[in-house]
Amino acid sequence: MTWTTTAVSATVSALTPYADPVRAKGAEAYMKHVAPFLGVATPIRRRELHAAWHSLPQPTSSDVGDTAALLMTQREREFHYAAYDLISYYQWVLDAGFLPTFGARLLTTTPWWDSVDGFVNAMVSPLCLRFGHAYLIDEWSSSDDRWLIRSAITHQRGWKDRTDFDRVFAICDRHWPNPEFFIAKAIGWALRDCARLNPEMTAQFLAEQTVRNSVAEREIRKGLATVPQRQVVDRP
């Protein structure tokens, strides 16, 4: 068997025994029925997956991508979560070709905020920090896909003192007038992080906007509120 076949089989075998129909029903409703669920709690999922993957031989970067893509074709949502768990677990083997090859495909297969944000944290943010991929982020930002746009906006989440503020603000400014909820929320989260790291620049960005984006503004002000003696001047 290939590494991918072995890894998918190990993943299915690890999670299936922990299916909980009652938990599954609640999770499906919460996630707007984007996919059926097994009903496996997150701590159990991660524990069992790490145990299942521990004995596997070392994969290549392509092995990880192919396996994540195949997991995304599985019916239950926990296997989609397992796709980004796998990427996080094998982060150290991923190369510069991983995100251009697999990124958009993974982000747009059965997409909802839960899977997209999981892939941003496990794949987009760390790989952009390591390899740049500025051209790819520009492509996603220019697309018509709300999930690729959301990923472009949040691609520096968790970078802390390595955050390129000009870059984040430029992408957020481009999409600021967009009323789509998941894009506006992404702007808010990205700039909430910036507010805690660079409150002056973030407050200036907010003050300079000529149209309202109440969803994003609310999140940004949460970040600014954590900075001592920082006041944000509201526009009328």
Rosetta blueprint (number, residue, H / E / L):
1 M L
2 T L
3 W H
4 T H
5 T H
6 T H
7 A H
8 V H
9 S H
10 A H
11 T H
12 V H
13 S H
14 A H
15 L H
16 T H
17 P H
18 Y H
19 A L
20 D L
21 P H
22 V H
23 R H
24 A H
25 K H
26 G H
27 A H
28 E H
29 A H
30 Y H
31 M L
32 K L
33 H L
34 V L
35 A L
36 P L
37 F L
38 L L
39 G L
40 V L
41 A L
42 T H
43 P H
44 I H
45 R H
46 R H
47 R H
48 E H
49 L H
50 H H
51 A H
52 A H
53 W H
54 H H
55 S L
56 L L
57 P L
58 Q L
59 P L
60 T L
61 S H
62 S H
63 D H
64 V H
65 G H
66 D H
67 T H
68 A H
69 A H
70 L H
71 L H
72 M L
73 T L
74 Q L
75 R L
76 E L
77 R H
78 E H
79 F H
80 H H
81 Y H
82 A H
83 A H
84 Y H
85 D H
86 L H
87 I H
88 S H
89 Y H
90 Y L
91 Q H
92 W H
93 V H
94 L L
95 D L
96 A L
97 G L
98 F H
99 L H
100 P H
101 T H
102 F H
103 G H
104 A H
105 R H
106 L H
107 L H
108 T L
109 T L
110 T L
111 P L
112 W L
113 W H
114 D H
115 S H
116 V H
117 D H
118 G H
119 F H
120 V H
121 N H
122 A H
123 M H
124 V H
125 S H
126 P H
127 L H
128 C H
129 L H
130 R H
131 F H
132 G L
133 H L
134 A H
135 Y H
136 L H
137 I H
138 D H
139 E H
140 W H
141 S H
142 S L
143 S L
144 D L
145 D L
146 R H
147 W H
148 L H
149 I H
150 R H
151 S H
152 A H
153 I H
154 T L
155 H L
156 Q L
157 R L
158 G L
159 W L
160 K H
161 D H
162 R H
163 T L
164 D L
165 F H
166 D H
167 R H
168 V H
169 F H
170 A H
171 I H
172 C H
173 D H
174 R H
175 H H
176 W L
177 P L
178 N L
179 P L
180 E L
181 F H
182 F H
183 I H
184 A H
185 K H
186 A H
187 I H
188 G H
189 W H
190 A H
191 L H
192 R H
193 D H
194 C H
195 A H
196 R H
197 L H
198 N L
199 P H
200 E H
201 M H
202 T H
203 A H
204 Q H
205 F H
206 L H
207 A H
208 E H
209 Q L
210 T L
211 V L
212 R L
213 N L
214 S H
215 V H
216 A H
217 E H
218 R H
219 E H
220 I H
221 R H
222 K H
223 G H
224 L H
225 A H
226 T L
227 V L
228 P L
229 Q L
230 R L
231 Q L
232 V L
233 V L
234 D L
235 R L
236 P L
